[in-house]
Amino acid sequence: QWDQERGAIEQEVARDLSNPIYKFLSRLDVDMFAGTPYAHDPLGTRDSFDKTTGAMMKDFYDKWYSPSNMVLVIVGDVDPAATLDKVRKLFGDIPSHALPPHPAIDLQPVKSETFTLDSNLPYMLGVVAWRLPGTDSPDFAAVTILADVLASQRADLYGMVPQGKALAAEFGMAAQYPKASIGYGLVAQPAGVDPAASIEEMKQIIAKYAQNGVPADLVDAAKRAELAQAEFQRNSIADLAAVWSNALAVEGR
């Protein structure tokens, strides 16, 4: 079965490796999380698939697929007693066992670096990124609101667009792991235009906010938007299941 499936997976990897945004994010992970498991995309590589055998996958399954490492989340209009009874019948007899230790996440200081990647995009992108607190940090909520503020179309970063200084300007978050996340500012310029000037202006905008603070009205708006999103997720079966699964399995709450 693995021999039959391997080709399809390698095609997926080849597709991603041909995407310049994916290549950039992969390189960013290496720089931000050097020496930790976070530095490697869980998708894998063609070389890793070539070396993978059915026996290796069976060994991985035997080590990690245990009830002690599983969270089952059921969301919807169900009969709790009948549903739990069915869960016990389906899973109750599966033996549990101790898990191997997870690799340690020992983050080292980020080494400042500038790099350029070739791409086939019809425009130029300039990105500045920072390593930020992860989801298990008490500062993560503040980081989320700050990212929303910087991404606001009423904030100075987006103001570069109507001023004609950039095709696009935005702020976002990526790689939101328990121990660390990434925040990034992005500007887009027409093909052939050096984005250096707009990158420098983006840095100055962020530095100004760091020195003087961010507008209180944008903070309030960001909080309202996050609360509205949380309320929407509570009323969506799929979103509610995803939020609970992430909270229990990833964040351990």
N, C-alpha and C positions, 0 to 999 in steps of 0.2 A: 504493500500500500504506500509506503514511503517513497519507493522508487517511482510510483505513478504520480505522487503529489509533488515531488521535488521540483519538477520542471515548472509547474504553475507558480510555485512560491518564488523560484528564481526569476521568473518573469516579473513578478511584483517588485522584487528588489531592484531589477534592472530599470523598471519604470521610475521608481523613486530616485535612483541614483542619477537619472537623466534630468531630474527636476532641480533647477538651480536653487530654489528656496529650500528644498530638502537638504541639499548639499551644504548650504550655508548654516542651517540649523544644526546639522550634524557636527560641523566644524565648531560651532558655538558651544555645543555641549562639551566637546573635548577641552576647549579652553576654560570654560567655567567650572567644570567638575573633574579636572584632571586627577587621575589616580583613584577614582571612585567608580562604582558601578553606574552612576548617573552619566558618565562620560560616553557610554556606549548605547546606541539605539537598540532597543529590544527586538527590533525587526530582524536583526542578524545581517550577515553578509553572504555573498555567493560562496566564499571560501569556507565559511562556517557550515553552510548546508552541504557542501561537498564532503566535509569530514564527518557529518552527522550520520549515524546508523540507527536502525530500528532498535537495536539493543540499548543504545544511549538514551533514546526516548523512553523506552520501557523503564530504565533505571531512574530517569527523572520523574516519571509518573509514580513509581513506587515510593520515592522519597518525599514528594511534595503533595500528592493528591491524597490527603488524609482528612477525615472529618475535623481534626484539630486545626486544620488550615483552611477551612471552608466556611463561608457565610451564605446562607440561603435566605433570600429576601423575597417575600411574596406580597404583592400589592394589588389591590382590587376588591371588588365586591364578592368576598368569599365567606364561607362558613368557617370561622376559626377552628372550632373543635374538629370538624370533619377534615379540614385541610391539614391540621397538625397530625391527625391520625394517619392520613395518607403519607405524609412526609416520614413519619416513623416507620411505616411499612416499607417505603422505598429505600430509606437510608439508614434506618436504625441498626441493621445488622452489619454494617460496614465497619470492620475493625479500625481503631484509631492507633496512631503511633507517634512517637516523638519526631520532631522535624530537625533537619540539619540546621546549624546556625546560619543566620543571614549574614552576608558580608557586611563588614563595618563601613559606615559612611564617614570618612575622615577628611573633611573639606580643608584644603589649604588656601592661603590667601590667593586671590586672583592675580595673575600676572598680566599687566596691561599689554595689549597687543593690537596691532593694526594689520589687517590683511585684505587682499583683494581676490575675488573669484571671478573667473570668466563665466558668462552666461549667454543664453540665446533669447533673453527677455527683450522686448521692444522698447525698453526704457532702462534707466539707471537707478539703482537703489543704493541709498546710504543708510547705514544702521549703526546706532550706538547702543550697547547693551551693558547691563549691570547685573551682578548676582544679588538677589534679594532674599529675605527670609522665606522659609518654607511654610507649608501648611500647618505644621505642628508648633510654629512660633506664635507667641502672644502678639507679635507685631504684624501677623499676616493680614488681619482685617484692615489695619491701617494702610498696609501696602496695597491692598485691593482697591480701597477708596482712592488712594493717591493715583494709582494707575488710571482709574476712571476719570479723575479730575484732569490729568494730563491728556487723556484721550478726548476730552470734551471739545466739541466744535466751537465752544465759547472760550477755550483756552488759547494761549499764545502760540502753541505749537501748530495747531490747525490754522491759525491766522496766517501762516506762511502761504497757504493756498490762495485765499482771495486776494492777497497782496501780490500774487503772480511770482512768488519766489520758489514754488514747488508745485509739481503736478498733484502730489499727495503728501500729507504729513500726518502721522498718527503715533500713538503710544499703545503698547500692549504688553501682555505677559505670556510667557511660554514656559514649558518644562516646570510645572508646578508640582514639585516633589515634597515629601514631608520635611526634609532637611534644608531645602533651598529651592528657589525659583529664579526665573530670569525676567527682568523688565527690559524693554527695548523701545527706543524711539526710531522712527523710520521716515525718511523723506524720499520722494521719487522725482527724478528729473528726466527730460527727454533724452533719447538715445544720443550718445556722443557728448553730452554736457557733463563736465566734471562736477560731481556732487560735493566736492570738498567745502565750498563756501556755505552750502545749505547745511552740511553736517556741523560746521563750526557754529552757525547761528542756532541750530538745534541745541548744541551743548550750552550755549550762552543762555538760552531760554530756560533750560532745566536748572542751570546754576543759579539763575535769578530767582526761580521758585524756591530752590534750596536755601537761599540766603534770606529771602523776604517772606517766605510762606506762600500758600496757595489761597485763592479767593474763597471766603467762607460760603458764598452762595453756591459755588461749584461743589464744595464738599457736601452741602446739604442736598443738592441735586443728585450727587453720586450715591449718597445713602438711600435716598428715596428710590432710586433706580434699582439698587441691590435688594432692597426690601420687596419691591414689586416683583423682581425676578424670583426671589425666594417664594413669594406667595403663588406665583404662577407655577413653579415647580411642585408645590404642595398639591395643586389641583390637576396635575398631569400624572397619570399612572406611570408612564415610562420614566419621567423625570424624577418622581418620588422614589421609584425603585433604584435609579442610578445614584441619587443623592445618598440614600441610606447605605447602598452597597459601598460607595466610596468612603463614607464616614466610618463604617465598621471594618472594612477590609484593608483600607489604605491608611486612614488616619487613626484607627483604633479607638474611636470614641463610643 
